[in-house]
Amino acid sequence: MICPRCESKSVNLLTKAPKDDAWEVYICDTCTFSWRNTESEHITNPEKYNPDFKLRPETFTQLDQIPPIPNLKGK
Ligand SMILES: [Zn+2]
């Protein structure tokens, strides 16, 4: 399985429906995106996931921290 958002292959089963295996939730170890297998293809399929919301793992170290953490105030 491939993460729809960052296309990492490091994806694990997070949880399953308590009854009848009605759905499964997966989580990406690389970008922490999680999705349920019963969601539509624009969420579950990497090729149909909105390109504006895709992430590239090689840029993670360049991303801003939100919210930014200010420097400690001096006494
Ligand atoms: Zn991912």
PDB file of the backbone (N, CA, C, O) and the ligand in Angstrom, with CONECT records:
HET     ZN  A 101       1
ATOM      1  N   MET A   1       0.846  -1.194   0.000  1.00  0.00           N
ATOM      2  CA  MET A   1       0.000   0.000   0.000  1.00  0.00           C
ATOM      3  C   MET A   1       0.883   1.246   0.000  1.00  0.00           C
ATOM      4  O   MET A   1       1.984   1.248   0.550  1.00  0.00           O
ATOM      5  N   ILE A   2       0.380   2.290  -0.621  1.00  0.00           N
ATOM      6  CA  ILE A   2       1.126   3.544  -0.746  1.00  0.00           C
ATOM      7  C   ILE A   2       0.309   4.668  -0.116  1.00  0.00           C
ATOM      8  O   ILE A   2      -0.908   4.729  -0.286  1.00  0.00           O
ATOM      9  N   CYS A   3       0.977   5.545   0.604  1.00  0.00           N
ATOM     10  CA  CYS A   3       0.299   6.692   1.218  1.00  0.00           C
ATOM     11  C   CYS A   3      -0.196   7.628   0.117  1.00  0.00           C
ATOM     12  O   CYS A   3       0.577   8.009  -0.762  1.00  0.00           O
ATOM     13  N   PRO A   4      -1.490   8.006   0.155  1.00  0.00           N
ATOM     14  CA  PRO A   4      -2.023   8.902  -0.879  1.00  0.00           C
ATOM     15  C   PRO A   4      -1.383  10.292  -0.848  1.00  0.00           C
ATOM     16  O   PRO A   4      -1.304  10.960  -1.879  1.00  0.00           O
ATOM     17  N   ARG A   5      -0.925  10.732   0.333  1.00  0.00           N
ATOM     18  CA  ARG A   5      -0.418  12.101   0.450  1.00  0.00           C
ATOM     19  C   ARG A   5       1.071  12.218   0.106  1.00  0.00           C
ATOM     20  O   ARG A   5       1.458  13.135  -0.619  1.00  0.00           O
ATOM     21  N   CYS A   6       1.906  11.314   0.606  1.00  0.00           N
ATOM     22  CA  CYS A   6       3.348  11.464   0.361  1.00  0.00           C
ATOM     23  C   CYS A   6       3.935  10.316  -0.460  1.00  0.00           C
ATOM     24  O   CYS A   6       5.114  10.346  -0.813  1.00  0.00           O
ATOM     25  N   GLU A   7       3.127   9.318  -0.762  1.00  0.00           N
ATOM     26  CA  GLU A   7       3.504   8.175  -1.593  1.00  0.00           C
ATOM     27  C   GLU A   7       4.591   7.312  -0.969  1.00  0.00           C
ATOM     28  O   GLU A   7       5.314   6.609  -1.675  1.00  0.00           O
ATOM     29  N   SER A   8       4.703   7.365   0.345  1.00  0.00           N
ATOM     30  CA  SER A   8       5.595   6.452   1.059  1.00  0.00           C
ATOM     31  C   SER A   8       4.979   5.057   1.049  1.00  0.00           C
ATOM     32  O   SER A   8       3.759   4.893   1.017  1.00  0.00           O
ATOM     33  N   LYS A   9       5.856   4.059   1.077  1.00  0.00           N
ATOM     34  CA  LYS A   9       5.365   2.681   1.160  1.00  0.00           C
ATOM     35  C   LYS A   9       5.314   2.189   2.600  1.00  0.00           C
ATOM     36  O   LYS A   9       4.989   1.031   2.861  1.00  0.00           O
ATOM     37  N   SER A  10       5.637   3.079   3.527  1.00  0.00           N
ATOM     38  CA  SER A  10       5.646   2.713   4.943  1.00  0.00           C
ATOM     39  C   SER A  10       4.280   3.008   5.552  1.00  0.00           C
ATOM     40  O   SER A  10       4.095   4.017   6.232  1.00  0.00           O
ATOM     41  N   VAL A  11       3.331   2.117   5.299  1.00  0.00           N
ATOM     42  CA  VAL A  11       1.945   2.283   5.731  1.00  0.00           C
ATOM     43  C   VAL A  11       1.552   1.094   6.603  1.00  0.00           C
ATOM     44  O   VAL A  11       1.865  -0.053   6.284  1.00  0.00           O
ATOM     45  N   ASN A  12       0.864   1.383   7.704  1.00  0.00           N
ATOM     46  CA  ASN A  12       0.433   0.314   8.610  1.00  0.00           C
ATOM     47  C   ASN A  12      -1.059   0.397   8.884  1.00  0.00           C
ATOM     48  O   ASN A  12      -1.680   1.455   8.783  1.00  0.00           O
ATOM     49  N   LEU A  13      -1.607  -0.751   9.231  1.00  0.00           N
ATOM     50  CA  LEU A  13      -3.000  -0.793   9.674  1.00  0.00           C
ATOM     51  C   LEU A  13      -3.072  -0.172  11.058  1.00  0.00           C
ATOM     52  O   LEU A  13      -2.374  -0.611  11.972  1.00  0.00           O
ATOM     53  N   LEU A  14      -3.914   0.853  11.224  1.00  0.00           N
ATOM     54  CA  LEU A  14      -4.047   1.525  12.522  1.00  0.00           C
ATOM     55  C   LEU A  14      -5.135   0.863  13.357  1.00  0.00           C
ATOM     56  O   LEU A  14      -4.923   0.568  14.533  1.00  0.00           O
ATOM     57  N   THR A  15      -6.292   0.631  12.759  1.00  0.00           N
ATOM     58  CA  THR A  15      -7.384  -0.023  13.481  1.00  0.00           C
ATOM     59  C   THR A  15      -8.409  -0.566  12.487  1.00  0.00           C
ATOM     60  O   THR A  15      -8.413  -0.221  11.305  1.00  0.00           O
ATOM     61  N   LYS A  16      -9.259  -1.412  13.004  1.00  0.00           N
ATOM     62  CA  LYS A  16     -10.317  -2.003  12.179  1.00  0.00           C
ATOM     63  C   LYS A  16     -11.663  -1.760  12.841  1.00  0.00           C
ATOM     64  O   LYS A  16     -11.732  -1.490  14.040  1.00  0.00           O
ATOM     65  N   ALA A  17     -12.722  -1.854  12.069  1.00  0.00           N
ATOM     66  CA  ALA A  17     -14.077  -1.742  12.629  1.00  0.00           C
ATOM     67  C   ALA A  17     -14.272  -2.841  13.670  1.00  0.00           C
ATOM     68  O   ALA A  17     -13.780  -3.957  13.499  1.00  0.00           O
ATOM     69  N   PRO A  18     -14.993  -2.524  14.751  1.00  0.00           N
ATOM     70  CA  PRO A  18     -15.179  -3.520  15.802  1.00  0.00           C
ATOM     71  C   PRO A  18     -16.066  -4.690  15.383  1.00  0.00           C
ATOM     72  O   PRO A  18     -16.119  -5.716  16.061  1.00  0.00           O
ATOM     73  N   LYS A  19     -16.756  -4.523  14.267  1.00  0.00           N
ATOM     74  CA  LYS A  19     -17.676  -5.581  13.860  1.00  0.00           C
ATOM     75  C   LYS A  19     -17.645  -5.764  12.347  1.00  0.00           C
ATOM     76  O   LYS A  19     -17.629  -4.784  11.602  1.00  0.00           O
ATOM     77  N   ASP A  20     -17.637  -6.980  11.906  1.00  0.00           N
ATOM     78  CA  ASP A  20     -17.803  -7.343  10.493  1.00  0.00           C
ATOM     79  C   ASP A  20     -16.702  -6.834   9.562  1.00  0.00           C
ATOM     80  O   ASP A  20     -16.880  -6.852   8.344  1.00  0.00           O
ATOM     81  N   ASP A  21     -15.576  -6.383  10.102  1.00  0.00           N
ATOM     82  CA  ASP A  21     -14.503  -5.831   9.247  1.00  0.00           C
ATOM     83  C   ASP A  21     -15.065  -4.814   8.252  1.00  0.00           C
ATOM     84  O   ASP A  21     -14.675  -4.794   7.085  1.00  0.00           O
ATOM     85  N   ALA A  22     -15.982  -3.976   8.725  1.00  0.00           N
ATOM     86  CA  ALA A  22     -16.666  -3.023   7.848  1.00  0.00           C
ATOM     87  C   ALA A  22     -15.718  -1.988   7.257  1.00  0.00           C
ATOM     88  O   ALA A  22     -15.942  -1.497   6.151  1.00  0.00           O
ATOM     89  N   TRP A  23     -14.657  -1.655   7.993  1.00  0.00           N
ATOM     90  CA  TRP A  23     -13.680  -0.687   7.475  1.00  0.00           C
ATOM     91  C   TRP A  23     -12.354  -0.908   8.179  1.00  0.00           C
ATOM     92  O   TRP A  23     -12.289  -1.577   9.210  1.00  0.00           O
ATOM     93  N   GLU A  24     -11.301  -0.342   7.614  1.00  0.00           N
ATOM     94  CA  GLU A  24      -9.971  -0.356   8.204  1.00  0.00           C
ATOM     95  C   GLU A  24      -9.421   1.059   8.103  1.00  0.00           C
ATOM     96  O   GLU A  24      -9.747   1.792   7.170  1.00  0.00           O
ATOM     97  N   VAL A  25      -8.590   1.439   9.060  1.00  0.00           N
ATOM     98  CA  VAL A  25      -7.918   2.732   9.009  1.00  0.00           C
ATOM     99  C   VAL A  25      -6.420   2.478   8.920  1.00  0.00           C
ATOM    100  O   VAL A  25      -5.854   1.706   9.694  1.00  0.00           O
ATOM    101  N   TYR A  26      -5.802   3.138   7.969  1.00  0.00           N
ATOM    102  CA  TYR A  26      -4.363   3.021   7.763  1.00  0.00           C
ATOM    103  C   TYR A  26      -3.682   4.313   8.158  1.00  0.00           C
ATOM    104  O   TYR A  26      -4.284   5.386   8.121  1.00  0.00           O
ATOM    105  N   ILE A  27      -2.412   4.199   8.537  1.00  0.00           N
ATOM    106  CA  ILE A  27      -1.629   5.393   8.865  1.00  0.00           C
ATOM    107  C   ILE A  27      -0.265   5.307   8.198  1.00  0.00           C
ATOM    108  O   ILE A  27       0.348   4.243   8.115  1.00  0.00           O
ATOM    109  N   CYS A  28       0.184   6.450   7.731  1.00  0.00           N
ATOM    110  CA  CYS A  28       1.491   6.540   7.072  1.00  0.00           C
ATOM    111  C   CYS A  28       2.555   6.841   8.126  1.00  0.00           C
ATOM    112  O   CYS A  28       2.414   7.800   8.885  1.00  0.00           O
ATOM    113  N   ASP A  29       3.609   6.042   8.182  1.00  0.00           N
ATOM    114  CA  ASP A  29       4.695   6.273   9.139  1.00  0.00           C
ATOM    115  C   ASP A  29       5.541   7.482   8.758  1.00  0.00           C
ATOM    116  O   ASP A  29       6.266   8.018   9.596  1.00  0.00           O
ATOM    117  N   THR A  30       5.458   7.907   7.527  1.00  0.00           N
ATOM    118  CA  THR A  30       6.311   8.998   7.054  1.00  0.00           C
ATOM    119  C   THR A  30       5.696  10.369   7.315  1.00  0.00           C
ATOM    120  O   THR A  30       6.376  11.268   7.811  1.00  0.00           O
ATOM    121  N   CYS A  31       4.400  10.540   6.981  1.00  0.00           N
ATOM    122  CA  CYS A  31       3.776  11.866   7.117  1.00  0.00           C
ATOM    123  C   CYS A  31       2.599  11.875   8.103  1.00  0.00           C
ATOM    124  O   CYS A  31       1.973  12.918   8.290  1.00  0.00           O
ATOM    125  N   THR A  32       2.290  10.747   8.729  1.00  0.00           N
ATOM    126  CA  THR A  32       1.213  10.568   9.721  1.00  0.00           C
ATOM    127  C   THR A  32      -0.188  10.786   9.142  1.00  0.00           C
ATOM    128  O   THR A  32      -1.152  10.917   9.896  1.00  0.00           O
ATOM    129  N   PHE A  33      -0.308  10.827   7.836  1.00  0.00           N
ATOM    130  CA  PHE A  33      -1.645  10.886   7.237  1.00  0.00           C
ATOM    131  C   PHE A  33      -2.371   9.579   7.551  1.00  0.00           C
ATOM    132  O   PHE A  33      -1.776   8.503   7.494  1.00  0.00           O
ATOM    133  N   SER A  34      -3.659   9.679   7.882  1.00  0.00           N
ATOM    134  CA  SER A  34      -4.444   8.467   8.116  1.00  0.00           C
ATOM    135  C   SER A  34      -5.729   8.542   7.301  1.00  0.00           C
ATOM    136  O   SER A  34      -6.270   9.624   7.075  1.00  0.00           O
ATOM    137  N   TRP A  35      -6.203   7.402   6.872  1.00  0.00           N
ATOM    138  CA  TRP A  35      -7.397   7.351   6.046  1.00  0.00           C
ATOM    139  C   TRP A  35      -8.089   6.016   6.218  1.00  0.00           C
ATOM    140  O   TRP A  35      -7.467   5.004   6.541  1.00  0.00           O
ATOM    141  N   ARG A  36      -9.384   6.040   5.995  1.00  0.00           N
ATOM    142  CA  ARG A  36     -10.199   4.826   6.079  1.00  0.00           C
ATOM    143  C   ARG A  36     -10.349   4.246   4.682  1.00  0.00           C
ATOM    144  O   ARG A  36     -10.515   4.987   3.713  1.00  0.00           O
ATOM    145  N   ASN A  37     -10.293   2.946   4.576  1.00  0.00           N
ATOM    146  CA  ASN A  37     -10.330   2.315   3.252  1.00  0.00           C
ATOM    147  C   ASN A  37     -11.660   2.524   2.538  1.00  0.00           C
ATOM    148  O   ASN A  37     -11.741   2.320   1.327  1.00  0.00           O
ATOM    149  N   THR A  38     -12.712   2.927   3.263  1.00  0.00           N
ATOM    150  CA  THR A  38     -14.012   3.124   2.629  1.00  0.00           C
ATOM    151  C   THR A  38     -14.202   4.548   2.103  1.00  0.00           C
ATOM    152  O   THR A  38     -15.252   4.859   1.541  1.00  0.00           O
ATOM    153  N   GLU A  39     -13.193   5.423   2.279  1.00  0.00           N
ATOM    154  CA  GLU A  39     -13.315   6.776   1.745  1.00  0.00           C
ATOM    155  C   GLU A  39     -13.170   6.737   0.223  1.00  0.00           C
ATOM    156  O   GLU A  39     -12.688   5.757  -0.346  1.00  0.00           O
ATOM    157  N   SER A  40     -13.598   7.823  -0.420  1.00  0.00           N
ATOM    158  CA  SER A  40     -13.583   7.829  -1.881  1.00  0.00           C
ATOM    159  C   SER A  40     -12.148   7.913  -2.409  1.00  0.00           C
ATOM    160  O   SER A  40     -11.206   8.186  -1.666  1.00  0.00           O
ATOM    161  N   GLU A  41     -12.015   7.675  -3.695  1.00  0.00           N
ATOM    162  CA  GLU A  41     -10.695   7.572  -4.311  1.00  0.00           C
ATOM    163  C   GLU A  41      -9.883   8.863  -4.247  1.00  0.00           C
ATOM    164  O   GLU A  41      -8.654   8.822  -4.312  1.00  0.00           O
ATOM    165  N   HIS A  42     -10.554  10.009  -4.122  1.00  0.00           N
ATOM    166  CA  HIS A  42      -9.767  11.248  -4.041  1.00  0.00           C
ATOM    167  C   HIS A  42      -9.011  11.322  -2.714  1.00  0.00           C
ATOM    168  O   HIS A  42      -8.151  12.186  -2.545  1.00  0.00           O
ATOM    169  N   ILE A  43      -9.319  10.433  -1.777  1.00  0.00           N
ATOM    170  CA  ILE A  43      -8.570  10.328  -0.527  1.00  0.00           C
ATOM    171  C   ILE A  43      -7.661   9.101  -0.537  1.00  0.00           C
ATOM    172  O   ILE A  43      -6.520   9.187  -0.084  1.00  0.00           O
ATOM    173  N   THR A  44      -8.125   7.992  -1.030  1.00  0.00           N
ATOM    174  CA  THR A  44      -7.392   6.727  -0.896  1.00  0.00           C
ATOM    175  C   THR A  44      -6.416   6.425  -2.028  1.00  0.00           C
ATOM    176  O   THR A  44      -5.474   5.656  -1.842  1.00  0.00           O
ATOM    177  N   ASN A  45      -6.628   7.015  -3.182  1.00  0.00           N
ATOM    178  CA  ASN A  45      -5.793   6.703  -4.346  1.00  0.00           C
ATOM    179  C   ASN A  45      -4.723   7.787  -4.553  1.00  0.00           C
ATOM    180  O   ASN A  45      -5.067   8.941  -4.807  1.00  0.00           O
ATOM    181  N   PRO A  46      -3.435   7.435  -4.447  1.00  0.00           N
ATOM    182  CA  PRO A  46      -2.369   8.433  -4.609  1.00  0.00           C
ATOM    183  C   PRO A  46      -2.455   9.207  -5.927  1.00  0.00           C
ATOM    184  O   PRO A  46      -2.074  10.376  -5.983  1.00  0.00           O
ATOM    185  N   GLU A  47      -2.942   8.575  -6.964  1.00  0.00           N
ATOM    186  CA  GLU A  47      -3.020   9.250  -8.268  1.00  0.00           C
ATOM    187  C   GLU A  47      -4.173  10.240  -8.337  1.00  0.00           C
ATOM    188  O   GLU A  47      -4.157  11.146  -9.170  1.00  0.00           O
ATOM    189  N   LYS A  48      -5.175  10.083  -7.476  1.00  0.00           N
ATOM    190  CA  LYS A  48      -6.330  10.977  -7.514  1.00  0.00           C
ATOM    191  C   LYS A  48      -6.370  11.943  -6.328  1.00  0.00           C
ATOM    192  O   LYS A  48      -7.261  12.786  -6.234  1.00  0.00           O
ATOM    193  N   TYR A  49      -5.409  11.812  -5.438  1.00  0.00           N
ATOM    194  CA  TYR A  49      -5.309  12.726  -4.295  1.00  0.00           C
ATOM    195  C   TYR A  49      -4.964  14.125  -4.820  1.00  0.00           C
ATOM    196  O   TYR A  49      -4.138  14.265  -5.722  1.00  0.00           O
ATOM    197  N   ASN A  50      -5.602  15.163  -4.250  1.00  0.00           N
ATOM    198  CA  ASN A  50      -5.394  16.528  -4.734  1.00  0.00           C
ATOM    199  C   ASN A  50      -3.904  16.895  -4.701  1.00  0.00           C
ATOM    200  O   ASN A  50      -3.297  16.897  -3.629  1.00  0.00           O
ATOM    201  N   PRO A  51      -3.315  17.203  -5.850  1.00  0.00           N
ATOM    202  CA  PRO A  51      -1.875  17.512  -5.895  1.00  0.00           C
ATOM    203  C   PRO A  51      -1.488  18.707  -5.021  1.00  0.00           C
ATOM    204  O   PRO A  51      -0.349  18.800  -4.566  1.00  0.00           O
ATOM    205  N   ASP A  52      -2.436  19.622  -4.786  1.00  0.00           N
ATOM    206  CA  ASP A  52      -2.131  20.781  -3.942  1.00  0.00           C
ATOM    207  C   ASP A  52      -1.844  20.372  -2.495  1.00  0.00           C
ATOM    208  O   ASP A  52      -1.196  21.114  -1.757  1.00  0.00           O
ATOM    209  N   PHE A  53      -2.321  19.202  -2.095  1.00  0.00           N
ATOM    210  CA  PHE A  53      -2.148  18.760  -0.708  1.00  0.00           C
ATOM    211  C   PHE A  53      -1.119  17.641  -0.566  1.00  0.00           C
ATOM    212  O   PHE A  53      -0.956  17.077   0.516  1.00  0.00           O
ATOM    213  N   LYS A  54      -0.436  17.325  -1.642  1.00  0.00           N
ATOM    214  CA  LYS A  54       0.613  16.310  -1.575  1.00  0.00           C
ATOM    215  C   LYS A  54       1.799  16.840  -0.781  1.00  0.00           C
ATOM    216  O   LYS A  54       2.054  18.043  -0.746  1.00  0.00           O
ATOM    217  N   LEU A  55       2.518  15.919  -0.143  1.00  0.00           N
ATOM    218  CA  LEU A  55       3.738  16.283   0.571  1.00  0.00           C
ATOM    219  C   LEU A  55       4.898  15.478   0.014  1.00  0.00           C
ATOM    220  O   LEU A  55       4.734  14.338  -0.422  1.00  0.00           O
ATOM    221  N   ARG A  56       6.076  16.095   0.037  1.00  0.00           N
ATOM    222  CA  ARG A  56       7.291  15.391  -0.379  1.00  0.00           C
ATOM    223  C   ARG A  56       8.177  15.230   0.854  1.00  0.00           C
ATOM    224  O   ARG A  56       8.646  16.222   1.412  1.00  0.00           O
ATOM    225  N   PRO A  57       8.410  13.993   1.283  1.00  0.00           N
ATOM    226  CA  PRO A  57       9.184  13.760   2.511  1.00  0.00           C
ATOM    227  C   PRO A  57      10.550  14.443   2.515  1.00  0.00           C
ATOM    228  O   PRO A  57      11.035  14.836   3.576  1.00  0.00           O
ATOM    229  N   GLU A  58      11.176  14.590   1.353  1.00  0.00           N
ATOM    230  CA  GLU A  58      12.501  15.201   1.321  1.00  0.00           C
ATOM    231  C   GLU A  58      12.472  16.687   1.698  1.00  0.00           C
ATOM    232  O   GLU A  58      13.520  17.289   1.933  1.00  0.00           O
ATOM    233  N   THR A  59      11.266  17.280   1.755  1.00  0.00           N
ATOM    234  CA  THR A  59      11.173  18.694   2.128  1.00  0.00           C
ATOM    235  C   THR A  59      10.724  18.891   3.579  1.00  0.00           C
ATOM    236  O   THR A  59      10.585  20.031   4.022  1.00  0.00           O
ATOM    237  N   PHE A  60      10.497  17.815   4.323  1.00  0.00           N
ATOM    238  CA  PHE A  60       9.953  17.943   5.681  1.00  0.00           C
ATOM    239  C   PHE A  60      10.826  18.822   6.584  1.00  0.00           C
ATOM    240  O   PHE A  60      10.304  19.564   7.416  1.00  0.00           O
ATOM    241  N   THR A  61      12.139  18.741   6.424  1.00  0.00           N
ATOM    242  CA  THR A  61      13.006  19.534   7.308  1.00  0.00           C
ATOM    243  C   THR A  61      12.932  21.021   6.992  1.00  0.00           C
ATOM    244  O   THR A  61      13.376  21.842   7.794  1.00  0.00           O
ATOM    245  N   GLN A  62      12.374  21.385   5.829  1.00  0.00           N
ATOM    246  CA  GLN A  62      12.283  22.795   5.450  1.00  0.00           C
ATOM    247  C   GLN A  62      10.930  23.404   5.800  1.00  0.00           C
ATOM    248  O   GLN A  62      10.732  24.607   5.626  1.00  0.00           O
ATOM    249  N   LEU A  63      10.004  22.595   6.288  1.00  0.00           N
ATOM    250  CA  LEU A  63       8.661  23.101   6.578  1.00  0.00           C
ATOM    251  C   LEU A  63       8.665  23.927   7.857  1.00  0.00           C
ATOM    252  O   LEU A  63       9.429  23.659   8.783  1.00  0.00           O
ATOM    253  N   ASP A  64       7.799  24.935   7.894  1.00  0.00           N
ATOM    254  CA  ASP A  64       7.672  25.769   9.078  1.00  0.00           C
ATOM    255  C   ASP A  64       6.996  25.001  10.206  1.00  0.00           C
ATOM    256  O   ASP A  64       6.205  24.089   9.965  1.00  0.00           O
ATOM    257  N   GLN A  65       7.315  25.377  11.426  1.00  0.00           N
ATOM    258  CA  GLN A  65       6.592  24.851  12.573  1.00  0.00           C
ATOM    259  C   GLN A  65       5.350  25.721  12.755  1.00  0.00           C
ATOM    260  O   GLN A  65       5.436  26.949  12.768  1.00  0.00           O
ATOM    261  N   ILE A  66       4.202  25.072  12.895  1.00  0.00           N
ATOM    262  CA  ILE A  66       2.964  25.840  13.076  1.00  0.00           C
ATOM    263  C   ILE A  66       2.290  25.358  14.345  1.00  0.00           C
ATOM    264  O   ILE A  66       1.986  24.169  14.439  1.00  0.00           O
ATOM    265  N   PRO A  67       2.038  26.214  15.329  1.00  0.00           N
ATOM    266  CA  PRO A  67       2.442  27.636  15.363  1.00  0.00           C
ATOM    267  C   PRO A  67       3.936  27.740  15.667  1.00  0.00           C
ATOM    268  O   PRO A  67       4.534  26.846  16.265  1.00  0.00           O
ATOM    269  N   PRO A  68       4.520  28.868  15.232  1.00  0.00           N
ATOM    270  CA  PRO A  68       5.940  29.044  15.530  1.00  0.00           C
ATOM    271  C   PRO A  68       6.180  29.164  17.037  1.00  0.00           C
ATOM    272  O   PRO A  68       5.366  29.736  17.761  1.00  0.00           O
ATOM    273  N   ILE A  69       7.288  28.625  17.489  1.00  0.00           N
ATOM    274  CA  ILE A  69       7.620  28.679  18.919  1.00  0.00           C
ATOM    275  C   ILE A  69       8.573  29.857  19.121  1.00  0.00           C
ATOM    276  O   ILE A  69       9.680  29.855  18.583  1.00  0.00           O
ATOM    277  N   PRO A  70       8.149  30.870  19.899  1.00  0.00           N
ATOM    278  CA  PRO A  70       9.026  32.054  20.085  1.00  0.00           C
ATOM    279  C   PRO A  70      10.199  31.728  21.001  1.00  0.00           C
ATOM    280  O   PRO A  70      10.163  30.760  21.760  1.00  0.00           O
ATOM    281  N   ASN A  71      11.224  32.543  20.916  1.00  0.00           N
ATOM    282  CA  ASN A  71      12.364  32.394  21.809  1.00  0.00           C
ATOM    283  C   ASN A  71      11.924  32.678  23.243  1.00  0.00           C
ATOM    284  O   ASN A  71      10.973  33.428  23.465  1.00  0.00           O
ATOM    285  N   LEU A  72      12.608  32.086  24.206  1.00  0.00           N
ATOM    286  CA  LEU A  72      12.309  32.366  25.608  1.00  0.00           C
ATOM    287  C   LEU A  72      12.583  33.812  25.923  1.00  0.00           C
ATOM    288  O   LEU A  72      13.541  34.399  25.419  1.00  0.00           O
ATOM    289  N   LYS A  73      11.740  34.387  26.760  1.00  0.00           N
ATOM    290  CA  LYS A  73      11.967  35.776  27.178  1.00  0.00           C
ATOM    291  C   LYS A  73      13.048  35.804  28.249  1.00  0.00           C
ATOM    292  O   LYS A  73      13.089  34.942  29.127  1.00  0.00           O
ATOM    293  N   GLY A  74      13.926  36.805  28.170  1.00  0.00           N
ATOM    294  CA  GLY A  74      14.956  36.958  29.185  1.00  0.00           C
ATOM    295  C   GLY A  74      14.360  37.501  30.484  1.00  0.00           C
ATOM    296  O   GLY A  74      13.296  38.119  30.466  1.00  0.00           O
ATOM    297  N   LYS A  75      15.033  37.276  31.595  1.00  0.00           N
ATOM    298  CA  LYS A  75      14.522  37.780  32.881  1.00  0.00           C
ATOM    299  C   LYS A  75      15.175  39.096  33.231  1.00  0.00           C
ATOM    300  O   LYS A  75      14.875  39.675  34.275  1.00  0.00           O
TER     301      LYS A  75
HETATM  302 ZN    ZN A 101       2.453   9.738   3.909  1.00  0.00          ZN2+
END
